[in-house]
């Protein structure tokens, strides 16, 4: 079913390149949430076949498959986590603490979606549209668009993850943690332990390990990694850009594993202070992720390559005209080195870098939602994922937090003035 609805049109379109008489591409409407309710059932069937599934009540199974908070954009649920919760009588009674915590998390997520993700999307869209039309982009425009999309996707997916956990907690059900500040990762291996955590778990348990994992030597291990990540990329969408994105992350993982096991890494760590090494690793990982997101977002491979060419400066450097006056004599000197100053539609005359900087500070310096709600453990997996201690900024049922959540909720609700789609709904 997943192959028919999601990939038949893609396969027919690619087949038409090799035949004289093209086959009509079928117009198939993708059922909402098909990837998520298909994966949950695949895991259940695989575990039932191996004798690992313990709960078989039809009503609980139907609720597990159709449980709505996760269906649009995850997390990918596992039956042993969910069906055992459905059997608890306590979830069918009102729990005021769960209502307070759940609504707070929901409105934090709604704020992220409407005030952060959607606002910065307006900077990313013109850049990728220009690349799709074949227009070359200068260095600043290209990086501005790539970074804007990097943060748009981050806050969009983080928002949905929060809102799903919050909605589910209203019913007394704890969903698994699916998002844990992935841009704080200091390696690609760590990034995939923090980004779409339940998908990573599914791919590991039902694809990577059955392929042999790391049990058959380094070559087979790296081959299994690449296969897993390419198929993980294809899961996100029927387009070569997603497949290349998955393959690129597979290559990153192979390099990361080789680096961890190399003698050179040990020598570097003895020569460089750990603080500098960690910060450099964080920055390098972030740049690698940004580059890969270009393929994830681009309309096609040519558009992605055009944008990447702009990011390495192949089409020059153009700064907003208003900056020329601010730089003074420095601006005049820069023009001598080939740097141009004029207004651009994509960089919006200097507003974009401020928003990018704000997003960067939030992502790298501020606690995430599960750290704020640490005391109440609203999601499964928080005990092993927790890295924070109790501090003043953690949520409590106080008047101060009530006022703050009311402000957040009000700002978010007032921003509901147009259709706002989650990026992951199409996957």
C-alpha positions in Angstrom: 0.0 0.0 0.0 2.8 2.4 0.9 4.6 1.5 -2.4 1.4 2.2 -4.4 0.3 5.5 -2.8 3.8 7.0 -2.3 6.1 5.7 -4.9 4.1 4.5 -8.0 4.1 7.9 -9.6 7.8 8.4 -8.9 8.6 5.0 -10.5 6.5 5.6 -13.5 8.0 9.0 -14.0 11.5 7.6 -14.0 10.5 4.7 -16.3 9.3 7.2 -18.9 12.9 8.4 -19.4 13.8 5.1 -20.9 10.8 4.3 -23.1 9.6 5.8 -26.3 5.9 6.0 -25.4 5.5 7.5 -22.0 3.1 5.9 -19.5 0.6 8.3 -18.0 1.6 9.1 -14.5 -1.3 8.2 -12.1 -2.7 11.1 -10.0 -2.8 9.5 -6.6 -4.0 11.3 -3.5 -1.6 10.4 -0.6 -3.6 9.3 2.5 -2.8 11.5 5.4 -0.3 9.9 7.8 0.2 6.8 5.7 3.9 6.5 6.5 3.3 6.6 10.3 0.4 4.2 10.5 2.1 1.8 8.1 5.4 1.8 10.0 3.6 1.1 13.3 1.9 -1.9 11.8 5.1 -3.2 10.1 6.8 -3.2 13.5 3.9 -5.0 15.1 3.8 -7.7 12.4 7.6 -8.2 12.6 7.5 -8.5 16.4 4.5 -10.8 16.3 6.3 -13.1 13.8 9.2 -13.3 16.1 7.1 -13.9 19.2 7.9 -10.5 20.7 4.4 -8.9 20.7 2.5 -9.5 23.9 -0.7 -7.5 23.5 -3.3 -8.6 20.9 -6.6 -7.1 22.0 -8.3 -5.7 18.8 -9.6 -2.6 20.4 -6.2 -1.6 21.8 -4.6 -2.4 18.5 -7.0 -0.3 16.6 -6.4 2.6 19.0 -2.7 2.1 18.7 -2.8 2.4 14.9 -5.2 5.3 14.6 -4.1 7.3 17.7 -4.3 10.8 16.1 -1.8 13.0 17.9 1.2 11.4 16.1 -0.3 10.6 12.6 0.6 13.8 10.8 4.4 14.0 11.6 5.3 11.4 14.2 6.6 10.1 16.4 6.8 6.6 15.0 5.1 4.6 17.7 6.0 1.1 19.0 3.3 -1.2 20.2 5.0 -2.2 23.5 5.2 1.4 24.6 1.6 2.4 23.7 -0.7 -0.7 24.1 0.5 -1.2 27.7 -0.6 2.4 28.4 -4.1 1.8 26.9 -4.6 -1.0 29.4 -4.2 1.3 32.4 -7.6 2.4 33.9 -6.0 5.7 35.1 -5.8 7.1 31.6 -9.6 7.1 31.4 -9.9 9.5 34.3 -9.2 13.3 34.2 -5.8 14.2 35.6 -5.5 17.9 36.2 -1.7 17.8 36.3 -1.6 16.2 32.9 -4.0 18.8 31.6 -1.9 21.7 32.8 1.4 20.2 31.6 -0.1 19.1 28.3 -1.6 22.4 27.5 1.6 24.3 28.4 3.6 22.0 26.0 1.0 22.4 23.3 1.1 26.2 23.4 4.9 26.2 23.5 4.8 24.1 20.3 2.2 26.3 18.7 4.3 29.4 19.4 7.4 27.8 17.8 5.4 26.9 14.7 3.7 30.2 14.1 6.1 32.8 15.5 9.4 31.1 14.7 9.1 28.5 11.9 6.5 30.3 9.7 8.2 33.7 10.1 11.6 32.6 9.0 10.0 30.5 6.2 9.4 33.8 4.3 13.2 34.2 3.9 13.8 30.6 2.8 11.1 30.4 0.2 12.3 33.1 -2.3 15.8 31.6 -2.3 14.8 28.1 -3.2 12.2 29.4 -5.7 14.9 31.4 -7.4 17.2 28.3 -7.5 14.3 26.2 -9.0 13.9 28.8 -11.7 17.7 28.5 -12.5 18.7 31.9 -11.2 22.2 32.1 -9.8 22.5 33.3 -6.2 25.2 35.3 -4.6 27.0 34.0 -1.5 25.0 35.8 1.2 21.6 35.1 -0.5 22.5 31.4 -0.8 23.6 31.0 2.8 20.7 33.1 4.0 18.2 30.8 2.3 19.9 27.6 3.4 20.2 28.8 7.1 16.6 30.1 7.0 15.3 26.7 5.9 17.5 25.0 8.4 15.8 26.8 11.2 12.4 26.7 9.6 12.5 22.9 9.6 14.0 22.7 13.1 11.3 24.8 14.7 8.5 23.3 12.5 9.4 19.7 13.5 10.2 20.7 17.1 6.8 22.4 17.3 4.9 19.4 16.0 6.8 17.1 18.4 5.8 19.3 21.3 2.2 19.6 20.2 1.8 15.9 19.7 3.2 15.2 23.2 1.0 17.9 24.7 -2.2 16.7 23.1 -1.5 13.1 24.0 -0.8 14.1 27.6 -4.3 15.6 27.8 -5.5 11.9 27.5 -2.9 10.7 30.0 -0.8 9.0 27.3 2.9 9.6 27.1 4.4 9.6 23.6 8.1 8.7 23.1 10.5 11.6 22.9 11.2 12.4 19.2 13.2 15.6 19.2 16.1 16.6 21.5 18.0 19.7 20.3 19.7 18.0 17.3 21.7 21.1 16.4 23.6 20.8 19.7 25.0 17.5 18.3 28.8 17.4 18.0 28.7 14.6 15.4 26.4 13.2 12.8 26.1 10.0 14.9 24.8 12.2 17.8 22.6 14.2 15.4 20.7 11.1 14.5 20.2 10.2 18.2 18.5 13.6 18.6 16.6 14.2 15.3 13.4 12.2 14.6 14.6 9.8 17.3 11.8 7.2 16.8 12.4 7.0 13.0 16.1 6.4 13.7 15.1 3.7 16.2 12.7 2.1 13.7 15.4 2.1 10.9 17.9 0.6 13.3 15.7 -2.2 14.7 13.9 -3.2 11.5 16.4 -2.5 8.8 20.0 -1.9 9.9 20.2 -4.8 12.5 18.3 -7.3 10.2 20.8 -6.4 7.4 23.6 -7.5 9.8 24.3 -4.3 11.6 28.0 -4.1 12.6 28.4 -7.9 13.1 30.0 -8.8 9.8 33.0 -6.5 9.6 33.5 -2.8 8.8 32.7 -3.0 5.1 29.3 -4.7 5.6 28.7 -2.2 8.5 29.2 0.8 6.3 27.2 -0.8 3.5 24.3 -1.4 5.9 24.6 2.2 7.1 24.4 3.5 3.5 21.4 1.2 2.6 19.6 2.2 5.8 20.1 6.0 5.2 19.2 5.9 1.5 16.0 4.1 2.3 15.4 6.5 5.2 15.7 9.3 2.7 13.3 7.7 0.3 10.8 7.3 3.2 10.7 11.1 3.4 9.4 11.4 -0.2 9.4 10.0 -3.7 12.1 12.3 -5.2 15.8 11.9 -6.0 16.6 14.9 -3.8 15.4 12.9 -0.7 17.4 9.8 -1.8 20.5 11.9 -2.2 19.9 13.6 1.1 19.7 10.1 2.8 22.8 8.9 0.9 24.7 12.1 1.9 23.9 11.4 5.6 24.9 7.8 5.2 28.2 9.0 3.8 28.6 11.4 6.8 27.9 8.5 9.2 30.5 6.3 7.5 33.1 9.1 7.8 32.1 9.8 11.4 32.5 6.2 12.4 35.9 6.0 10.6 37.1 9.2 12.3 36.1 7.9 15.8 38.1 4.7 15.3 41.2 6.4 13.7 44.5 7.0 15.3 44.5 10.6 13.9 41.5 11.5 16.1 43.4 10.4 19.2 46.4 12.5 18.2 44.2 15.5 17.5 42.5 15.3 20.8 45.8 15.2 22.7 47.0 18.3 20.9 43.8 20.4 21.0 42.0 21.4 24.2 38.7 19.5 24.5 36.6 22.7 24.6 38.0 23.8 21.3 37.6 20.4 19.8 34.0 20.1 21.0 33.0 23.6 19.6 34.7 22.9 16.3 32.9 19.5 16.1 29.6 21.2 16.8 30.2 23.8 14.1 31.4 21.2 11.5 28.3 19.0 12.2 26.0 22.0 11.9 27.5 23.0 8.5 27.2 19.4 7.2 23.6 19.3 8.2 22.9 22.7 6.5 24.5 21.5 3.3 22.4 18.3 3.3 19.2 20.2 4.0 19.7 22.0 0.6 19.0 18.7 -1.1 16.1 18.0 1.2 14.3 21.3 0.4 15.3 21.9 -3.3 12.7 21.2 -6.0 15.3 19.1 -8.0 18.9 18.2 -8.0 19.9 21.0 -10.4 18.3 23.6 -8.1 20.2 22.1 -5.1 23.5 22.2 -7.0 22.9 25.8 -8.1 22.3 26.8 -4.5 25.4 25.0 -3.3 27.4 26.8 -6.0 26.2 30.1 -4.6 27.1 29.0 -1.1 30.8 28.5 -2.1 30.8 32.0 -3.8 30.7 31.0 -7.4 28.3 33.8 -8.3 30.0 36.5 -6.2 29.1 38.4 -3.0 26.3 40.9 -2.9 25.5 42.8 0.3 22.4 45.0 1.0 22.7 48.5 -0.3 21.9 50.0 3.2 25.0 48.3 4.6 27.2 50.4 2.3 26.5 53.5 4.3 26.9 51.7 7.6 30.3 50.3 6.7 31.6 53.8 5.7 35.1 53.7 4.2 35.2 49.9 4.8 32.3 49.5 2.3 34.2 51.4 -0.3 37.2 49.2 0.2 35.1 46.1 -0.1 33.9 47.2 -3.5 37.5 47.1 -4.7 37.6 43.4 -3.9 34.6 42.6 -6.1 31.9 42.8 -3.4 28.8 44.5 -4.6 26.1 46.4 -2.8 22.5 46.6 -3.9 19.1 45.5 -2.7 18.1 41.9 -3.2 14.6 40.3 -3.0 16.0 37.3 -1.2 18.0 38.8 1.6 15.4 41.5 2.5 17.9 44.3 3.2 19.4 43.0 6.4 16.4 41.8 8.3 17.1 38.1 7.7 20.5 37.9 9.5 18.9 39.3 12.7 16.2 36.6 12.7 18.8 33.9 11.8 21.0 35.1 14.8 18.0 35.0 17.1 17.1 31.4 16.0 20.8 30.4 16.4 20.9 31.7 20.0 17.6 29.9 20.9 18.8 26.6 19.4 22.3 26.6 20.9 21.8 28.5 24.2 18.3 28.0 25.5 16.9 24.8 27.1 14.5 22.7 25.0 10.9 21.9 25.9 11.6 18.6 27.7 14.3 20.3 29.8 11.8 23.0 30.8 9.2 20.3 31.7 11.8 18.0 33.2 10.0 17.7 36.6 6.9 16.1 35.1 8.4 13.7 32.5 5.7 14.3 29.8 7.4 11.9 27.3 8.8 8.4 27.3 12.5 8.2 27.2 13.2 11.4 29.1 15.0 9.7 32.0 17.8 8.4 29.8 17.8 11.5 27.6 17.8 14.1 30.4 21.0 16.2 30.7 19.7 19.0 33.0 19.3 19.5 36.7 16.4 21.3 38.4 16.8 25.0 37.8 14.7 28.2 38.1 13.6 28.1 34.5 11.9 24.7 34.8 8.1 24.7 34.5 6.0 24.7 37.7 2.3 25.3 38.4 2.8 28.9 39.5 1.2 32.2 38.7 4.4 33.3 36.9 4.3 30.3 34.6 0.6 30.7 34.1 1.0 34.2 33.0 3.9 33.3 30.6 1.9 30.4 29.0 -1.1 32.7 28.6 1.1 35.3 26.8 2.6 32.6 24.6 -0.9 31.1 23.8 -2.3 34.5 23.0 0.5 35.5 20.7 0.2 32.1 18.9 -3.6 32.2 18.6 -3.5 35.8 17.2 -1.1 34.5 14.6 -3.6 32.0 13.3 -4.7 34.2 10.4 -3.8 31.9 7.5 -3.3 28.3 6.6 -0.1 26.9 8.1 1.1 23.5 7.1 3.6 21.3 8.9 6.5 20.3 6.7 6.4 16.7 7.7 2.7 16.2 6.8 3.7 15.3 3.3 5.9 12.4 4.4 
